Amino acid sequence: MAQLFTSDGESLDFSQLPGTHSVFGSSGAEVITASTSAEVTLDANVDKVVFPESLSNYLFQVIGTSIEIRTLEGQLLVDYLGLNNAVTLEFADQTLALNLTGLNQASLGTFTLATDTPTAVTEESPDTTAPTITSNQSFSLEEGNADETTDILGTVSASDDTAVTAFSIASGNDDGYFAIDNSGNITLTSAGLAGASNDFETTPNSFQLGIIASDAAGNDSSETAISITITDNTGDNGGSNLLTQAQAKSNIEATTGATPTSGQTNFVALENDSDSYWQTSQLTYSFNNTAPAEYDAEDKVGFIPFPDAAKDPARDIFTALESFTSLNFTEVSSNGDIRFNAIDMSGGVDGFAYFPSNTAIGGDIFLNNEYTTTADYTAGTSSYTTAVHEIGHALGLDHSFEGNVLTTSLDSLTYTVMSYTESRTLELVFTVNGNSISRSTNIDASPDTFMFLDIGALQAIYGANLNYNTGNDTYSLQFSDRKYLSIWDAGGTDTIDVSNTTGPSTIDLRSGQHSSVDTRTAAEQAAATIAEVGSQFSDFVNSQYAQFDVDTGDFGGIYTGENNLSIAQGAWIENVSTGSGDDTIQDNAVDNVISTGAGNDTIHLTEGGFDTVDGGAGTDTVIFDSASTTVATELQNDGSYVVVGADFGVQLTGVETLQFTDTSMSIA
């Protein structure tokens, strides 16, 4: 495979470059032209790909963070290995933006790409369908309750194949009492505030308006009558009825959801083929001071008493294992089920272990005798991660790349400590000496416990601890922690509290999902370093951060906070509080309390239950997977806004926009 490194603005035509290639872009605008004579792997810095044929002549598939583009015959043309921002795909008939929106999630223009099989995408037909306004809509206003021209009397519901973009009043408004905005919100004008439309004692008490809805293609609905009735002032109605309906959608889970089972997709990749596991949940461990006589000679080379500095890390790892599995570990002075040893290692190996077995050496662990200090075994270092990895083997976990091989997109330390593929674990350290500068790397974010897939595999083998953290627990993480956190929680009302963060966070409350907390891009870290060392070194600093801005690889990449938080399968986390960045939140199926602090935040409410959302400062948007015609909305006396759908209810504060599948609605 040829490796090609492009420069700013360079174009490559692969009809002239047959074969298999890897292309690495720069920070500029690179363009490549795809061809059936070449198979090309691209990094996220390649900004544009030109295809010679129409969109309908290609197949698309998302696998993890990889996006594959093939011919209709199945020939692989282009494989994008992850995207940080949108890139451009130019076809013979149209040009579309390609976005990676999450793990196994991507979009091409308005299309959602398939994950299960390569699938064709076809151009949509021109929109010739006019919107339809829901018939027999009526609204009422208690006299005097409208104080300003921004007070909403009601929202006209309409549907369209694409989206309704505008409303207008065609008839029934001769006195100019009413106005309607592009979201269908009806309000009183200044004349209406002072006229019969706000006074029951002044006739008429009812009005019929002819409304027309329009879409972006210029299609207009037929004029549809809606009625507005002015009622006598009989006291405060408060909107309490709709709030009660919203609260009735409540869904509270006191324990856990479905925990992993043996053979389950992805988790099975870490289960060894020979089913070599411990047959008891009560295990002992010990630290060898002398080499057992039954060891072969190669297992005794350079033997030293097991270092004291490595003992506490081992104990901590066993404590972590007890928190999410049904296993219990007891330290004994000698002859434990699992025995730790320190010997000479060669060939770049830092440790090995034996699967559980009926032999004496089954489950025994061997670590590199070069590592003997507390600094060597600090959490986040590679030797600490090696200890976690080898304990995984001692419990029966296999390598991610052996036996039932794990899918490539998940085969890294971000998802499992049983991988050999480094992830974003590095810190770049710059040293200035007069007019020169040098760079070194420091591994400080390597996993110090078992990751998401490890937890699932071990629970599938040994069962989950259903008594761990059953109270109301709080979990925190920020960029400066430089770690990867996997949450197992067996009950209670729990909170992810990252309210002290300043970087953007994308948090998915659904179990089995990954999130990115308080992220810092390579460019942002480079800028901070330049501010510290001086602008005269900017070219060198930027080049170093660009070099190590990779998700996986032989040496890994810089820690950015991407995918640094996961919620184990079966765990329910109810609440989240974020900081001042521009954050994105996804709810789950139970009742959630979501507070997004400052920043322009986006909250996706698609899973049900009764949620409470406080958008805080900034311009915030709540996105629903329902049409506006299928929900009820109501402003409450306390200034909050209630939305109720078929399987969800939500009370909103500090939110400016509601986005439905058919239209958006301003509630600021």
C-alpha positions in Angstrom: 0.0 0.0 0.0 1.4 3.4 -1.0 1.3 6.3 1.5 0.7 9.7 -0.1 1.1 13.0 1.9 -0.7 15.9 0.2 0.2 19.6 0.5 -2.2 22.5 0.8 -4.5 22.7 -2.2 -3.1 19.6 -3.9 -5.3 17.5 -6.2 -4.8 13.8 -6.9 -6.5 11.9 -9.8 -6.5 8.2 -9.0 -7.4 7.3 -12.6 -3.7 8.1 -13.2 -2.6 6.3 -10.0 -3.9 2.8 -9.9 -3.4 0.5 -6.9 -4.0 0.7 -3.2 -3.2 4.0 -1.4 -3.4 5.7 1.9 -3.7 9.5 1.6 -2.9 11.9 4.4 -4.2 15.4 4.0 -2.8 18.7 5.4 -4.6 21.6 6.9 -5.3 23.0 3.5 -8.0 22.2 0.9 -7.1 18.9 -0.8 -9.1 17.3 -3.6 -8.9 13.7 -4.9 -10.7 12.1 -7.8 -11.8 8.6 -7.2 -11.4 5.9 -9.8 -12.3 2.2 -10.2 -8.6 1.6 -10.8 -7.6 2.5 -7.3 -8.7 1.7 -3.7 -8.0 4.8 -1.5 -8.0 5.1 2.3 -8.3 8.8 3.5 -7.7 10.6 6.7 -10.0 13.4 8.0 -7.9 16.1 6.5 -8.8 15.3 2.9 -11.5 17.9 2.2 -13.1 16.8 -1.1 -13.6 13.7 -3.2 -14.8 13.9 -6.8 -16.7 10.9 -8.3 -17.1 10.6 -12.0 -20.7 9.2 -12.0 -24.0 10.2 -10.5 -24.8 9.6 -6.8 -27.1 6.7 -7.5 -24.1 4.7 -8.9 -22.5 4.3 -5.5 -23.0 2.3 -2.3 -22.4 3.7 1.2 -21.8 2.1 4.6 -20.8 3.3 8.1 -18.7 0.9 10.2 -17.8 2.5 13.5 -16.0 5.7 12.5 -15.1 4.4 9.1 -17.2 5.5 6.0 -16.9 3.2 2.9 -17.9 4.2 -0.6 -18.2 1.4 -3.2 -19.4 0.9 -6.8 -22.7 -0.9 -7.3 -20.7 -4.0 -8.0 -19.2 -3.8 -4.5 -15.7 -2.5 -5.4 -14.2 -0.4 -2.6 -13.2 3.1 -3.9 -12.8 5.3 -0.9 -12.6 4.6 2.9 -12.7 7.6 5.2 -11.2 6.7 8.5 -13.1 9.1 10.7 -14.1 12.7 10.2 -13.7 15.7 12.5 -15.7 18.0 10.3 -17.9 17.8 7.2 -16.2 17.0 3.9 -17.5 17.5 0.4 -18.4 14.7 -2.1 -18.9 15.9 -5.6 -20.9 13.5 -8.0 -21.7 14.0 -11.6 -25.2 15.2 -10.8 -24.9 16.9 -7.3 -22.6 17.9 -4.5 -23.3 16.8 -0.9 -21.7 17.2 2.5 -20.6 14.1 4.3 -20.7 14.1 8.1 -19.7 11.6 10.8 -22.3 12.2 13.5 -21.3 9.5 15.9 -20.2 5.9 16.2 -21.9 4.0 13.4 -23.8 7.2 12.5 -23.2 9.4 9.4 -25.2 11.6 7.0 -24.7 12.5 3.3 -26.7 15.7 2.7 -30.1 15.0 4.0 -29.6 11.2 3.9 -28.8 8.9 6.8 -26.2 6.3 5.8 -26.7 2.6 6.5 -24.6 0.7 9.0 -25.6 -2.9 8.3 -24.9 -3.2 4.6 -23.6 -1.1 1.7 -26.7 0.9 0.5 -27.4 3.1 -2.4 -28.6 6.7 -2.0 -30.8 8.2 -4.6 -31.6 11.9 -5.4 -34.9 13.1 -4.0 -37.6 14.1 -6.5 -38.4 17.8 -6.6 -40.9 18.9 -4.0 -44.3 19.5 -5.6 -46.4 18.7 -2.6 -48.1 21.5 -0.8 -48.3 21.6 3.0 -51.5 20.5 4.8 -52.9 22.4 7.8 -54.6 20.3 10.4 -58.3 20.9 10.2 -60.6 22.1 13.0 -58.0 23.8 15.0 -59.2 26.2 17.7 -57.6 28.3 20.4 -59.0 30.2 23.3 -57.8 33.3 25.1 -59.0 34.4 28.5 -59.6 38.1 28.3 -56.7 40.2 29.6 -54.2 37.3 29.7 -52.3 38.6 26.7 -50.1 41.5 28.0 -47.6 41.8 25.1 -47.5 41.2 21.4 -45.1 38.3 22.0 -47.6 36.3 24.1 -48.6 33.2 22.1 -52.3 32.4 21.8 -51.7 29.1 20.0 -49.6 27.4 17.4 -51.1 26.3 14.1 -50.1 22.7 13.2 -49.3 21.8 9.7 -47.4 19.1 7.9 -45.3 18.9 4.7 -43.1 16.4 2.9 -40.0 18.5 3.7 -40.8 21.3 6.2 -43.3 24.2 6.6 -41.3 27.4 6.4 -43.9 30.1 6.6 -47.5 30.9 7.7 -49.8 33.8 6.7 -53.2 35.1 7.5 -55.2 35.2 4.3 -58.6 36.3 5.7 -60.6 37.1 8.8 -58.1 39.8 10.1 -59.6 42.9 8.8 -59.1 44.8 12.0 -55.5 43.7 12.2 -55.9 42.2 15.6 -53.7 39.0 15.0 -50.3 38.2 13.6 -48.7 34.8 12.8 -45.0 34.0 12.5 -43.2 31.5 10.4 -43.5 28.9 13.1 -47.3 29.1 13.2 -47.4 31.1 16.5 -50.5 33.4 16.7 -50.1 36.5 18.7 -52.0 39.7 19.2 -50.9 42.9 17.6 -50.9 46.2 19.5 -54.4 46.8 18.1 -55.5 43.4 19.3 -54.2 44.0 22.8 -56.5 47.0 23.0 -59.4 45.6 21.0 -62.2 43.0 21.2 -59.7 40.2 20.8 -58.6 40.8 24.4 -61.9 41.8 26.0 -64.8 39.4 26.6 -67.3 42.2 27.2 -66.5 43.7 23.8 -68.0 41.8 20.9 -67.3 39.8 18.9 -66.0 37.1 21.2 -64.9 34.7 18.5 -62.8 35.1 15.3 -62.2 32.9 12.3 -58.9 33.3 10.5 -58.0 31.8 7.1 -54.5 30.5 7.4 -52.1 29.4 4.6 -48.9 27.4 5.2 -45.9 27.5 2.7 -42.8 25.4 2.2 -39.3 26.2 0.9 -40.2 25.0 -2.6 -42.9 27.6 -2.8 -45.9 25.3 -2.4 -48.9 26.8 -0.6 -51.5 25.0 1.3 -55.2 25.6 0.7 -56.7 28.3 3.0 -57.8 26.6 6.2 -60.0 28.1 8.9 -58.9 28.2 12.5 -61.1 29.7 15.3 -60.1 31.8 18.3 -62.5 32.3 21.2 -62.3 35.0 23.8 -63.5 33.7 27.2 -64.5 35.5 30.4 -61.9 36.0 33.1 -62.7 33.2 35.6 -59.3 33.0 37.2 -55.9 31.6 36.5 -55.8 28.4 34.4 -52.0 28.0 34.8 -51.6 25.3 32.1 -51.6 22.7 34.9 -53.5 20.1 32.8 -50.9 19.7 30.2 -48.1 19.6 32.8 -50.0 16.8 34.5 -50.2 15.0 31.2 -46.4 15.4 30.7 -45.6 14.1 34.2 -47.8 11.1 33.5 -45.2 10.0 30.9 -42.7 9.4 33.8 -40.5 6.3 33.5 -38.3 5.5 36.6 -36.0 2.5 36.6 -34.8 1.6 40.2 -32.2 -1.0 39.2 -30.6 -1.9 35.9 -31.5 -2.7 32.3 -30.4 -5.9 30.5 -26.8 -6.7 31.3 -24.5 -8.4 28.8 -24.8 -12.1 28.0 -22.2 -14.6 26.6 -21.8 -14.5 22.9 -23.2 -11.0 22.5 -21.9 -9.0 19.5 -18.6 -7.2 20.3 -18.3 -8.6 23.8 -17.8 -12.1 22.4 -14.6 -11.0 20.7 -12.9 -10.9 24.1 -14.1 -14.3 25.3 -11.4 -17.0 24.7 -12.2 -19.8 22.3 -11.4 -22.5 24.8 -13.9 -21.3 27.4 -11.1 -21.2 30.0 -12.7 -19.4 32.9 -12.8 -19.7 36.7 -15.6 -21.9 37.9 -16.0 -20.0 41.2 -16.6 -16.4 42.1 -14.3 -16.5 45.2 -10.7 -16.1 44.0 -7.4 -15.5 45.8 -4.3 -13.8 44.7 -0.7 -13.5 46.0 2.6 -11.9 45.1 5.5 -14.3 44.6 8.8 -13.6 46.4 10.4 -16.7 45.0 9.8 -18.5 41.8 7.6 -21.6 42.2 9.4 -24.9 41.5 6.8 -26.0 39.0 7.5 -23.0 36.7 9.4 -23.8 33.4 12.9 -22.2 33.1 11.6 -19.5 30.7 9.1 -18.3 33.3 11.9 -17.8 35.9 14.5 -15.8 33.9 15.5 -12.7 35.9 13.0 -13.5 38.6 12.8 -10.9 41.4 10.5 -10.6 44.3 7.3 -8.9 43.0 7.8 -5.1 43.5 6.0 -3.4 46.3 5.2 -0.5 43.9 3.1 -2.8 41.8 1.1 -4.4 44.6 -1.3 -1.5 45.3 -2.2 -1.1 41.6 -3.0 -4.8 41.5 -5.2 -4.5 44.6 -7.0 -1.4 43.1 -7.6 -3.3 39.9 -9.2 -6.2 41.8 -11.4 -3.7 43.7 -12.6 -2.3 40.4 -13.4 -5.8 39.2 -15.5 -6.4 42.3 -17.5 -3.3 41.6 -18.9 -4.5 38.3 -18.7 -8.3 38.4 -19.9 -11.0 40.9 -16.2 -11.9 41.5 -14.6 -11.5 45.0 -10.9 -11.4 45.5 -8.9 -12.1 48.6 -5.2 -11.5 49.0 -3.2 -14.4 50.6 0.4 -14.6 51.5 1.2 -17.4 49.0 -0.2 -19.9 46.5 -3.2 -17.7 45.4 -5.3 -18.7 42.5 -3.7 -15.8 40.6 0.1 -15.4 41.4 2.0 -12.3 40.4 5.6 -12.5 39.2 8.3 -10.1 37.9 10.9 -11.5 35.4 13.0 -10.5 32.4 11.0 -9.6 29.2 12.3 -9.3 25.7 11.1 -8.3 22.3 9.2 -5.3 23.5 6.9 -7.4 25.7 6.0 -6.0 29.1 3.9 -8.8 30.4 2.1 -12.1 29.8 -0.4 -14.3 31.7 -2.0 -17.7 31.5 -5.7 -18.3 31.1 -7.5 -20.0 34.0 -7.0 -23.7 34.1 -6.7 -26.7 36.4 -2.9 -26.5 36.3 -1.0 -24.6 39.0 0.2 -22.0 36.6 -3.3 -21.3 35.3 -4.2 -17.6 36.0 -0.6 -16.6 36.9 0.7 -13.2 35.7 4.2 -12.2 34.7 5.3 -8.5 34.5 8.5 -6.8 33.4 11.1 -6.7 36.2 12.3 -3.3 34.8 9.3 -1.6 36.4 9.8 -1.4 40.1 8.9 2.1 41.2 5.7 4.0 42.1 6.3 6.3 39.1 6.4 3.2 36.8 3.0 2.2 38.1 1.2 5.6 38.2 -2.3 5.4 36.9 -2.3 6.4 33.2 1.1 4.9 32.4 1.6 2.0 30.0 2.9 -0.3 32.7 -0.2 0.2 34.8 -2.4 -0.5 31.7 -0.3 -3.7 31.1 -1.2 -4.9 34.6 -4.9 -4.4 33.9 -4.4 -6.2 30.5 -2.7 -9.2 32.1 -5.3 -9.5 34.9 -7.8 -9.6 32.1 -6.0 -12.6 30.6 -5.9 -14.2 34.1 -9.7 -14.0 34.1 -10.1 -15.5 30.7 -10.2 -12.5 28.4 -8.5 -12.9 25.0 -6.8 -10.4 22.8 -9.2 -8.3 20.7 -7.4 -9.4 17.5 -7.4 -13.1 18.2 -10.1 -15.7 18.0 -13.4 -13.9 17.5 -11.7 -10.8 16.1 -13.2 -7.5 17.2 -14.4 -5.1 14.5 -11.5 -2.7 13.5 -13.3 0.5 14.5 -13.5 -0.8 18.2 -10.1 -2.4 18.4 -8.2 0.2 20.5 -7.5 1.0 24.1 -10.5 3.5 24.0 -12.8 0.5 24.1 -10.8 -2.4 25.5 -7.6 -2.9 27.4 -7.2 -6.2 25.6 -6.2 -4.4 22.4 -2.7 -3.7 21.2 -3.8 -0.7 19.3 -2.9 2.5 21.0 -5.5 5.3 21.2 -5.4 8.9 22.3 -3.2 8.5 25.3 -0.4 11.0 24.7 0.6 14.3 26.1 3.1 16.4 24.0 5.8 18.1 26.2 7.7 21.0 24.7 11.0 22.2 26.1 12.5 25.6 25.1 16.2 26.1 25.3 17.2 29.6 24.1 16.2 29.9 20.4 15.5 26.2 20.0 12.6 24.0 21.0 12.2 20.2 21.3 9.3 17.9 21.8 8.8 14.7 23.8 5.8 12.5 24.4 4.4 11.3 27.7 1.9 8.5 28.0 -0.4 9.7 30.7 -3.9 8.8 29.6 -3.6 5.1 29.1 -6.5 3.2 30.7 -6.1 2.5 34.5 -9.1 0.1 34.6 -11.2 -2.0 32.4 -13.0 -0.3 29.5 -16.5 -0.5 28.1 -16.1 -3.8 26.2 -14.0 -5.4 29.0 -16.8 -4.7 31.5 -19.4 -6.2 29.2 -17.3 -9.3 28.5 -16.5 -10.0 32.1 -20.1 -9.4 33.1 -21.2 -11.9 30.4 -18.8 -14.5 31.8 -19.1 -14.0 35.6 -22.3 -12.0 36.1 -22.8 -8.3 37.1 -22.6 -6.8 40.5 -26.2 -5.6 41.0 -25.4 -4.1 44.4 -22.8 -1.6 43.4 -23.6 2.1 43.6 -27.4 1.7 44.2 -27.7 5.1 45.8 -27.8 8.5 44.2 -24.3 8.8 42.8 -22.5 11.5 40.9 -19.8 11.0 38.3 -17.4 13.8 37.1 -14.8 14.2 34.4 -12.8 17.1 32.9 -10.1 17.4 30.4 -7.4 18.0 33.0 -8.2 14.5 34.5 -6.7 13.0 31.3 -8.5 9.7 31.7 -11.1 7.3 30.3 -14.1 6.6 32.5 -16.5 3.7 32.1 -19.5 3.9 34.4 -21.2 0.8 36.0 -24.0 1.8 38.3 -26.7 -0.6 39.6 -29.4 1.8 40.8 -30.5 5.0 42.4 -30.9 8.4 40.7 -27.5 9.2 39.3 -25.9 12.3 37.7 -23.0 13.1 35.4 -21.8 16.4 36.7 -19.4 18.2 34.4 -20.7 21.7 35.2 -17.1 23.0 35.8 -16.0 22.2 32.3 -15.3 24.9 29.6 -14.8 22.8 26.5 -17.6 21.3 24.5 -19.1 18.0 25.6 -21.2 15.5 23.7 -23.0 13.3 26.3 -25.2 10.3 25.5 -27.2 9.1 28.5 -28.1 5.8 26.9 -26.4 2.7 28.2 -23.9 1.2 25.9 -22.9 4.5 24.4 -19.7 6.6 24.5 -19.5 10.4 25.2 -16.8 13.0 24.8 -16.4 15.4 27.8 -14.6 18.7 27.9 -12.8 18.2 24.6 -9.8 20.0 23.3 -8.9 19.7 19.7 -5.3 19.4 18.5 -5.5 22.9 17.1 -6.8 24.3 20.5 -4.0 22.5 22.4 -1.4 23.8 19.9 -2.7 27.4 20.4 -2.4 27.0 24.1 1.2 25.7 23.8 2.2 28.5 21.4 0.8 31.1 23.9 3.1 29.5 26.5 6.4 29.0 24.5 6.1 31.9 22.1 4.8 32.5 18.6 8.3 32.1 17.0 7.8 28.3 17.5 4.3 28.2 16.1 5.2 26.2 12.9 7.0 23.5 14.9 4.3 23.3 17.5 1.5 23.1 15.0 3.3 20.4 13.0 3.8 18.2 16.1 0.2 18.4 17.1 -0.9 17.7 13.6 1.4 14.6 13.5 -0.1 13.2 16.6 -3.7 14.1 15.9 -4.7 10.5 15.2 -7.3 8.2 16.9 -5.2 5.0 16.8 -1.8 3.9 15.7 1.5 2.3 16.7 2.2 5.2 19.1 -1.3 6.5 19.6 -2.5 10.1 19.4 -2.8 13.1 21.7 -5.5 13.0 24.3 -8.4 15.2 23.3 -11.2 13.9 25.5 -12.9 12.2 22.5 -14.9 9.1 23.7 -13.5 9.5 27.2 -16.7 8.5 28.9 -18.9 5.4 28.5 -22.0 4.0 30.2 -21.9 0.2 30.6 -24.7 -1.8 29.1 -27.6 -2.1 31.6 -26.6 1.0 33.6 -29.1 3.9 33.9 -27.8 7.4 34.4 -30.7 9.8 34.9 -29.3 13.3 35.0 -26.6 15.5 33.5 -25.2 18.9 34.2 -22.8 20.5 31.7 -20.5 23.6 31.7 -20.0 26.6 29.5 -19.1 24.9 26.2 -21.4 24.3 23.3 -22.8 21.0 24.5 -24.9 18.2 22.9 -27.0 15.9 25.0 -29.0 12.8 24.2 -31.6 11.6 26.7 -32.4 8.0 27.6 -35.7 6.2 28.2 -36.0 7.1 31.9 -36.8 10.5 33.5 -33.9 12.9 32.9 -33.0 16.2 34.5 -30.8 18.0 32.0 -29.0 21.3 32.7 -26.7 22.6 30.0 -25.3 25.8 31.6 -23.9 28.5 29.4 -23.1 28.0 25.7 -25.3 27.3 22.7 -26.5 23.8 23.5 -28.4 21.1 21.7 -30.6 18.6 23.5 -32.0 15.5 21.7 -35.2 14.2 23.4 -36.1 11.0 21.5 -36.2 8.2 24.1 -39.4 8.9 26.2 -40.1 9.5 29.9 -40.7 12.8 31.6 -37.6 15.1 31.2 -36.8 18.4 32.8 -34.5 20.6 30.8 -32.8 23.9 31.8 -30.9 25.3 28.9 -29.2 28.0 31.0 -27.5 30.9 29.2 -26.9 30.9 25.5 -29.1 30.0 22.6 -30.3 26.4 23.1 -32.3 24.1 20.9 -34.3 21.0 21.8 -34.7 18.4 19.0 -37.6 15.9 18.9 -38.1 13.0 16.6 -41.8 13.8 16.4 -43.8 16.0 14.0 -45.2 19.2 15.5 -48.7 17.9 14.6 -48.4 15.0 17.0 -47.4 17.0 20.1 -49.1 19.5 22.4 -47.3 22.6 23.7 -48.1 25.1 26.3 -46.5 28.0 28.1 -46.8 27.9 31.9 -47.3 30.7 34.3 -43.8 30.3 35.7 -42.3 30.9 32.2 -41.5 27.3 31.5 -42.8 25.5 28.5 -44.4 22.0 28.4 -44.3 19.7 25.4 -46.2 16.4 25.4 -46.0 13.6 22.8 -47.2 10.1 22.5 -44.6 8.6 24.7 -42.8 11.6 26.3 -43.3 14.7 28.2 -40.9 17.5 29.0 -40.8 20.8 30.9 -38.4 23.3 29.5 -36.7 26.4 30.9 -34.1 28.6 29.2 -34.6 27.0 25.8 -35.1 29.2 22.7 -36.0 26.8 19.9 -38.0 23.6 19.5 -37.1 21.6 16.4 -39.6 19.0 15.2 -39.3 16.6 12.2 -41.5 19.0 10.2 -40.8 22.5 11.5 -39.0 24.6 14.1 -40.7 26.8 16.7 -39.3 29.7 18.6 -40.2 29.9 22.3 -37.8 32.6 23.4 
